[in-house]
């Protein structure tokens, strides 16, 4: 095990060791993708059918950029398929129980809360600065947003936990059980996490910078997991980040359905380049602070 891994992380990886064959992990990822895809299609087309209309395919296509709150709720619900797929693969392909993907119960919730609160405080400062520099575009009225907020929070808890389960839970654990080098068990999940956000139609010329930023986010989440031995910290970081990006101020043309405000520019706008660099700088500062906050 690499020196970056703590004793807590070694215990986190232990349940993955008995069945850490690389073919088994690759097969598991394929099965998770199939289960996730199947459940996603069932939920989206089920909604399109129940919503009525003459063209269910057109209704389903609306989820590419969900502008209505109900579309965002449904989209966030589809991530449950990722969690279900990861649980089924861990249970039947690796003979592991679900809780082994999360880490010790005594650490998951405290680490989640510490990280979410710390990250939320730092991000609130950067968002306040953004509001001074730019004019936000109103999206939902405050009253409607406040009513929808609890369901939005629940949806984000599901979405962020589901992604952490597969990238920092299943994949990072399985690779760490098979390979001693952190270059493999930290970088591979981080690169795949970045590539999961590949969207050239929305990002335009900013695509590769956005992939770099999401890859960096994945690497920091992987590091927090290695240092704490649970998913709590990575989940808290992910939740706090998405809370601001999805519920407070969303980039126009991405996921605007539940946001209180929208940016006056899209993800493909050149102005995004310097903002992404600033976001990465803020993320690095947040990471350094979290490493101190999460010390026992």
C-alpha positions as a Markdown table, in Angstrom:
| # | Residue | x | y | z |
|---|---|---|---|---|
| 1 | Unk | 0.0 | 0.0 | 0.0 |
| 2 | Unk | 1.3 | 3.4 | -0.9 |
| 3 | Unk | 2.5 | 5.7 | 1.9 |
| 4 | Unk | -0.4 | 8.1 | 1.2 |
| 5 | Unk | -2.8 | 5.5 | 2.4 |
| 6 | Unk | -3.5 | 5.7 | 6.1 |
| 7 | Unk | -4.3 | 2.7 | 8.4 |
| 8 | Unk | -7.9 | 3.7 | 8.2 |
| 9 | Unk | -7.8 | 3.5 | 4.4 |
| 10 | Unk | -6.2 | 0.0 | 4.6 |
| 11 | Unk | -9.1 | -1.1 | 6.7 |
| 12 | Unk | -11.5 | 0.5 | 4.2 |
| 13 | Unk | -9.9 | -1.5 | 1.4 |
| 14 | Unk | -9.8 | -4.8 | 3.3 |
| 15 | Unk | -13.3 | -6.0 | 2.3 |
| 16 | Unk | -12.3 | -5.7 | -1.4 |
| 17 | Unk | -9.1 | -7.9 | -1.1 |
| 18 | Unk | -10.6 | -11.4 | -1.4 |
| 19 | Unk | -12.0 | -10.7 | -4.9 |
| 20 | Unk | -9.8 | -8.0 | -6.4 |
| 21 | Unk | -9.1 | -9.6 | -9.8 |
| 22 | Unk | -9.0 | -6.9 | -12.4 |
| 23 | Unk | -11.4 | -8.9 | -14.7 |
| 24 | Unk | -13.9 | -8.9 | -11.9 |
| 25 | Unk | -13.7 | -5.1 | -11.4 |
| 26 | Unk | -14.0 | -4.4 | -15.1 |
| 27 | Unk | -17.0 | -6.8 | -15.3 |
| 28 | Unk | -18.5 | -5.0 | -12.3 |
| 29 | Unk | -18.1 | -1.6 | -14.0 |
| 30 | Unk | -19.9 | -2.9 | -17.1 |
| 31 | Unk | -22.7 | -4.4 | -15.0 |
| 32 | Unk | -23.1 | -1.2 | -13.1 |
| 33 | Unk | -23.3 | 0.8 | -16.3 |
| 34 | Unk | -25.9 | -1.6 | -17.7 |
| 35 | Unk | -28.0 | -1.5 | -14.5 |
| 36 | Unk | -27.7 | 2.3 | -14.2 |
| 37 | Unk | -28.6 | 2.8 | -17.9 |
| 38 | Unk | -31.6 | 0.5 | -17.6 |
| 39 | Unk | -33.0 | 2.1 | -14.5 |
| 40 | Unk | -32.4 | 5.6 | -16.0 |
| 41 | Unk | -34.3 | 4.8 | -19.1 |
| 42 | Unk | -37.1 | 3.2 | -17.1 |
| 43 | Unk | -37.5 | 6.3 | -14.9 |
| 44 | Unk | -37.2 | 8.9 | -17.7 |
| 45 | Unk | -39.6 | 7.1 | -20.1 |
| 46 | Unk | -41.9 | 6.2 | -17.2 |
| 47 | Unk | -42.1 | 9.9 | -16.4 |
| 48 | Unk | -42.5 | 10.8 | -20.1 |
| 49 | Unk | -45.4 | 8.3 | -20.4 |
| 50 | Unk | -47.1 | 9.5 | -17.2 |
| 51 | Unk | -46.7 | 13.1 | -18.2 |
| 52 | Unk | -48.7 | 12.5 | -21.4 |
| 53 | Unk | -48.2 | 14.3 | -24.6 |
| 54 | Unk | -47.9 | 13.1 | -28.2 |
| 55 | Unk | -44.2 | 12.5 | -28.2 |
| 56 | Unk | -42.6 | 10.6 | -25.3 |
| 57 | Unk | -39.2 | 10.7 | -27.0 |
| 58 | Unk | -39.3 | 14.5 | -27.2 |
| 59 | Unk | -40.2 | 14.6 | -23.5 |
| 60 | Unk | -37.3 | 12.3 | -22.7 |
| 61 | Unk | -34.9 | 14.5 | -24.7 |
| 62 | Unk | -35.8 | 17.4 | -22.5 |
| 63 | Unk | -33.6 | 15.9 | -19.7 |
| 64 | Unk | -30.5 | 16.9 | -21.6 |
| 65 | Unk | -31.1 | 20.4 | -20.1 |
| 66 | Unk | -33.8 | 20.1 | -17.5 |
| 67 | Unk | -35.4 | 23.6 | -17.1 |
| 68 | Unk | -38.4 | 22.5 | -15.1 |
| 69 | Unk | -38.2 | 21.5 | -11.4 |
| 70 | Unk | -40.0 | 18.2 | -12.0 |
| 71 | Unk | -37.4 | 17.3 | -14.7 |
| 72 | Unk | -34.6 | 18.0 | -12.3 |
| 73 | Unk | -36.3 | 15.8 | -9.6 |
| 74 | Unk | -36.6 | 12.9 | -12.1 |
| 75 | Unk | -33.0 | 13.4 | -13.3 |
| 76 | Unk | -31.6 | 13.3 | -9.8 |
| 77 | Unk | -33.7 | 10.2 | -9.1 |
| 78 | Unk | -32.1 | 8.4 | -12.0 |
| 79 | Unk | -28.8 | 8.3 | -10.1 |
| 80 | Unk | -30.4 | 5.8 | -7.7 |
| 81 | Unk | -29.7 | 3.4 | -10.5 |
| 82 | Unk | -26.0 | 4.0 | -10.1 |
| 83 | Unk | -26.2 | 3.2 | -6.4 |
| 84 | Unk | -28.4 | 0.1 | -7.0 |
| 85 | Unk | -26.0 | -1.2 | -9.6 |
| 86 | Unk | -23.0 | -0.7 | -7.4 |
| 87 | Unk | -24.7 | -2.4 | -4.5 |
| 88 | Unk | -25.8 | -5.4 | -6.6 |
| 89 | Unk | -22.3 | -5.8 | -8.1 |
| 90 | Unk | -20.6 | -5.6 | -4.7 |
| 91 | Unk | -23.1 | -8.1 | -3.2 |
| 92 | Unk | -23.2 | -10.7 | -5.9 |
| 93 | Unk | -19.9 | -10.4 | -7.9 |
| 94 | Unk | -17.6 | -9.5 | -4.9 |
| 95 | Unk | -19.7 | -11.1 | -2.1 |
| 96 | Unk | -19.5 | -7.8 | -0.1 |
| 97 | Unk | -22.1 | -6.0 | 1.9 |
| 98 | Unk | -23.3 | -2.5 | 1.0 |
| 99 | Unk | -21.8 | -0.9 | 4.1 |
| 100 | Unk | -18.3 | -1.9 | 3.1 |
| 101 | Unk | -18.5 | 0.6 | 0.3 |
| 102 | Unk | -19.1 | 3.4 | 2.7 |
| 103 | Unk | -16.6 | 2.7 | 5.5 |
| 104 | Unk | -17.0 | 2.7 | 9.3 |
| 105 | Unk | -20.5 | 4.0 | 10.3 |
| 106 | Unk | -18.8 | 6.0 | 13.1 |
| 107 | Unk | -16.9 | 8.1 | 10.5 |
| 108 | Unk | -19.2 | 8.5 | 7.5 |
| 109 | Unk | -21.7 | 11.0 | 9.0 |
| 110 | Unk | -19.3 | 13.1 | 11.1 |
| 111 | Unk | -16.9 | 13.4 | 8.1 |
| 112 | Unk | -19.7 | 14.2 | 5.8 |
| 113 | Unk | -21.0 | 17.0 | 8.1 |
| 114 | Unk | -17.5 | 18.5 | 8.8 |
| 115 | Unk | -16.7 | 18.6 | 5.2 |
| 116 | Unk | -20.0 | 19.8 | 3.9 |
| 117 | Unk | -20.1 | 22.7 | 6.5 |
| 118 | Unk | -16.5 | 23.7 | 5.9 |
| 119 | Unk | -16.8 | 23.6 | 2.1 |
| 120 | Unk | -20.2 | 25.3 | 2.2 |
| 121 | Unk | -18.7 | 28.2 | 4.2 |
| 122 | Unk | -15.7 | 28.7 | 1.8 |
| 123 | Unk | -17.9 | 28.4 | -1.3 |
| 124 | Unk | -20.4 | 30.9 | 0.1 |
| 125 | Unk | -17.6 | 33.5 | 0.3 |
| 126 | Unk | -16.7 | 32.8 | -3.4 |
| 127 | Unk | -20.3 | 33.0 | -4.5 |
| 128 | Unk | -20.8 | 36.3 | -2.6 |
| 129 | Unk | -17.8 | 37.7 | -4.5 |
| 130 | Unk | -19.3 | 36.4 | -7.8 |
| 131 | Unk | -22.5 | 38.3 | -7.1 |
| 132 | Unk | -20.5 | 41.5 | -6.7 |
| 133 | Unk | -18.7 | 41.0 | -10.0 |
| 134 | Unk | -21.6 | 39.6 | -12.2 |
| 135 | Unk | -25.3 | 40.1 | -12.5 |
| 136 | Unk | -27.2 | 36.9 | -11.7 |
| 137 | Unk | -30.3 | 36.0 | -13.8 |
| 138 | Unk | -33.3 | 35.2 | -11.6 |
| 139 | Unk | -34.7 | 31.8 | -12.2 |
| 140 | Unk | -37.1 | 30.6 | -9.6 |
| 141 | Unk | -38.9 | 32.9 | -7.2 |
| 142 | Unk | -37.6 | 32.7 | -3.7 |
| 143 | Unk | -40.9 | 31.3 | -2.4 |
| 144 | Unk | -41.1 | 28.5 | -4.9 |
| 145 | Unk | -37.4 | 27.7 | -4.5 |
| 146 | Unk | -37.8 | 27.5 | -0.7 |
| 147 | Unk | -40.7 | 25.0 | -1.1 |
| 148 | Unk | -38.7 | 22.9 | -3.5 |
| 149 | Unk | -35.4 | 23.1 | -1.5 |
| 150 | Unk | -36.0 | 20.0 | 0.8 |
| 151 | Unk | -36.7 | 17.7 | -2.2 |
| 152 | Unk | -33.8 | 19.2 | -4.0 |
| 153 | Unk | -31.5 | 18.5 | -1.1 |
| 154 | Unk | -32.7 | 14.9 | -0.9 |
| 155 | Unk | -32.1 | 14.5 | -4.6 |
| 156 | Unk | -28.6 | 15.9 | -4.3 |
| 157 | Unk | -27.8 | 13.6 | -1.4 |
| 158 | Unk | -28.8 | 10.6 | -3.6 |
| 159 | Unk | -26.9 | 11.9 | -6.7 |
| 160 | Unk | -23.7 | 12.7 | -4.9 |
| 161 | Unk | -23.7 | 9.5 | -2.8 |
| 162 | Unk | -24.3 | 7.4 | -5.8 |
| 163 | Unk | -21.4 | 8.9 | -7.7 |
| 164 | Unk | -19.1 | 8.5 | -4.6 |
| 165 | Unk | -20.2 | 4.9 | -4.2 |
| 166 | Unk | -18.9 | 3.9 | -7.6 |
| 167 | Unk | -15.8 | 6.2 | -8.0 |
| 168 | Unk | -14.4 | 6.5 | -4.5 |
| 169 | Unk | -16.2 | 3.5 | -3.0 |
| 170 | Unk | -16.2 | 0.6 | -5.4 |
| 171 | Unk | -13.6 | 1.5 | -8.0 |
| 172 | Unk | -11.0 | 3.1 | -5.6 |
| 173 | Unk | -11.3 | 0.2 | -3.2 |
| 174 | Unk | -11.0 | -2.5 | -5.8 |
| 175 | Unk | -8.0 | -0.9 | -7.5 |
| 176 | Unk | -6.3 | -0.3 | -4.1 |
| 177 | Unk | -6.9 | -3.9 | -3.2 |
| 178 | Unk | -5.2 | -5.0 | -6.5 |
| 179 | Unk | -2.5 | -2.4 | -6.9 |
| 180 | Unk | -0.2 | -0.8 | -4.4 |
| 181 | Unk | 0.5 | 2.4 | -6.4 |
| 182 | Unk | -1.6 | 5.4 | -5.6 |
| 183 | Unk | -1.0 | 6.5 | -9.2 |
| 184 | Unk | -3.4 | 3.8 | -10.2 |
| 185 | Unk | -6.0 | 3.7 | -7.4 |
| 186 | Unk | -6.3 | 7.5 | -7.2 |
| 187 | Unk | -5.7 | 8.7 | -10.7 |
| 188 | Unk | -7.8 | 6.1 | -12.6 |
| 189 | Unk | -11.0 | 6.8 | -10.7 |
| 190 | Unk | -10.3 | 10.6 | -11.0 |
| 191 | Unk | -9.7 | 10.5 | -14.7 |
| 192 | Unk | -12.9 | 8.4 | -15.3 |
| 193 | Unk | -14.8 | 10.8 | -13.0 |
| 194 | Unk | -13.6 | 13.7 | -15.2 |
| 195 | Unk | -14.5 | 11.9 | -18.4 |
| 196 | Unk | -18.0 | 11.2 | -17.1 |
| 197 | Unk | -18.6 | 14.9 | -17.5 |
| 198 | Unk | -17.6 | 14.9 | -21.2 |
| 199 | Unk | -20.2 | 17.1 | -22.9 |
| 200 | Unk | -18.8 | 18.9 | -25.9 |
| 201 | Unk | -22.1 | 20.2 | -27.1 |
| 202 | Unk | -22.6 | 22.2 | -23.9 |
| 203 | Unk | -18.9 | 23.0 | -23.0 |
| 204 | Unk | -17.6 | 24.0 | -26.5 |
| 205 | Unk | -14.0 | 25.1 | -26.4 |
| 206 | Unk | -14.0 | 25.0 | -22.6 |
| 207 | Unk | -14.5 | 21.2 | -22.6 |
| 208 | Unk | -11.0 | 20.1 | -21.7 |
| 209 | Unk | -10.6 | 22.8 | -19.0 |
| 210 | Unk | -13.9 | 21.6 | -17.5 |
| 211 | Unk | -12.6 | 18.0 | -17.7 |
| 212 | Unk | -9.4 | 19.1 | -15.9 |
| 213 | Unk | -11.4 | 20.7 | -13.2 |
| 214 | Unk | -13.7 | 17.7 | -12.6 |
| 215 | Unk | -10.7 | 15.4 | -12.7 |
| 216 | Unk | -9.0 | 17.6 | -10.1 |
| 217 | Unk | -12.2 | 17.4 | -8.0 |
| 218 | Unk | -12.1 | 13.6 | -8.3 |
| 219 | Unk | -8.4 | 13.5 | -7.3 |
| 220 | Unk | -9.1 | 15.6 | -4.1 |
| 221 | Unk | -12.1 | 13.4 | -3.3 |
| 222 | Unk | -9.9 | 10.3 | -3.7 |
| 223 | Unk | -7.3 | 11.8 | -1.4 |
| 224 | Unk | -9.8 | 12.6 | 1.3 |
| 225 | Unk | -11.0 | 9.1 | 1.1 |
| 226 | Unk | -7.5 | 7.7 | 1.4 |
| 227 | Unk | -6.8 | 9.9 | 4.4 |
| 228 | Unk | -10.1 | 9.2 | 6.3 |
| 229 | Unk | -10.9 | 5.6 | 5.3 |
| 230 | Unk | -14.6 | 6.4 | 4.5 |
| 231 | Unk | -16.7 | 8.0 | 1.9 |
| 232 | Unk | -18.0 | 10.7 | 4.3 |
| 233 | Unk | -15.5 | 13.4 | 3.4 |
| 234 | Unk | -15.7 | 12.9 | -0.3 |
| 235 | Unk | -19.5 | 12.8 | -0.1 |
| 236 | Unk | -19.6 | 16.0 | 1.9 |
| 237 | Unk | -17.3 | 17.8 | -0.5 |
| 238 | Unk | -19.4 | 16.6 | -3.5 |
| 239 | Unk | -22.7 | 17.5 | -1.9 |
| 240 | Unk | -21.6 | 21.1 | -0.9 |
| 241 | Unk | -20.2 | 21.7 | -4.4 |
| 242 | Unk | -23.3 | 20.5 | -6.1 |
| 243 | Unk | -25.6 | 22.4 | -3.7 |
| 244 | Unk | -24.2 | 25.7 | -4.9 |
| 245 | Unk | -23.9 | 24.6 | -8.6 |
| 246 | Unk | -27.4 | 23.1 | -8.8 |
| 247 | Unk | -29.6 | 24.8 | -6.2 |
| 248 | Unk | -28.1 | 28.3 | -5.8 |
| 249 | Unk | -26.7 | 29.4 | -9.1 |
| 250 | Unk | -26.5 | 27.1 | -12.1 |
| 251 | Unk | -24.6 | 27.8 | -15.3 |
| 252 | Unk | -27.1 | 28.7 | -18.0 |
| 253 | Unk | -27.9 | 25.8 | -20.3 |
| 254 | Unk | -26.7 | 23.0 | -17.9 |
| 255 | Unk | -28.9 | 22.0 | -15.0 |
| 256 | Unk | -31.1 | 25.1 | -14.3 |
| 257 | Unk | -34.4 | 23.4 | -13.1 |
| 258 | Unk | -33.9 | 23.9 | -9.3 |
| 259 | Unk | -31.6 | 26.9 | -9.2 |
| 260 | Unk | -32.5 | 30.1 | -7.6 |
| 261 | Unk | -30.3 | 32.0 | -10.1 |
| 262 | Unk | -28.6 | 31.4 | -13.4 |
| 263 | Unk | -25.3 | 32.8 | -14.7 |
| 264 | Unk | -25.5 | 35.3 | -17.5 |
| 265 | Unk | -23.3 | 33.1 | -19.6 |
| 266 | Unk | -23.2 | 29.5 | -20.7 |
| 267 | Unk | -20.6 | 26.8 | -20.2 |
| 268 | Unk | -19.1 | 27.4 | -23.6 |
| 269 | Unk | -18.5 | 31.2 | -23.0 |
| 270 | Unk | -14.8 | 32.3 | -22.9 |
| 271 | Unk | -15.5 | 34.0 | -19.6 |
| 272 | Unk | -15.8 | 30.6 | -18.0 |
| 273 | Unk | -12.1 | 29.9 | -18.5 |
| 274 | Unk | -10.8 | 32.3 | -15.9 |
| 275 | Unk | -13.7 | 31.4 | -13.6 |
| 276 | Unk | -12.8 | 27.7 | -13.9 |
| 277 | Unk | -9.2 | 28.4 | -12.9 |
| 278 | Unk | -10.5 | 30.4 | -9.9 |
| 279 | Unk | -12.8 | 27.5 | -9.0 |
| 280 | Unk | -9.8 | 25.1 | -9.1 |
| 281 | Unk | -7.8 | 27.5 | -6.9 |
| 282 | Unk | -10.7 | 27.7 | -4.4 |
| 283 | Unk | -11.0 | 23.9 | -4.5 |
| 284 | Unk | -7.3 | 23.5 | -3.7 |
| 285 | Unk | -7.5 | 25.9 | -0.8 |
| 286 | Unk | -10.6 | 24.0 | 0.5 |
| 287 | Unk | -8.7 | 20.8 | 0.2 |
| 288 | Unk | -5.8 | 22.1 | 2.3 |
| 289 | Unk | -8.2 | 23.3 | 5.0 |
| 290 | Unk | -10.2 | 20.1 | 5.0 |
| 291 | Unk | -7.0 | 18.0 | 5.6 |
| 292 | Unk | -6.6 | 19.9 | 8.9 |
| 293 | Unk | -10.3 | 19.8 | 9.8 |
| 294 | Unk | -10.5 | 16.1 | 9.3 |
| 295 | Unk | -7.6 | 15.2 | 11.5 |
| 296 | Unk | -8.6 | 13.1 | 14.4 |
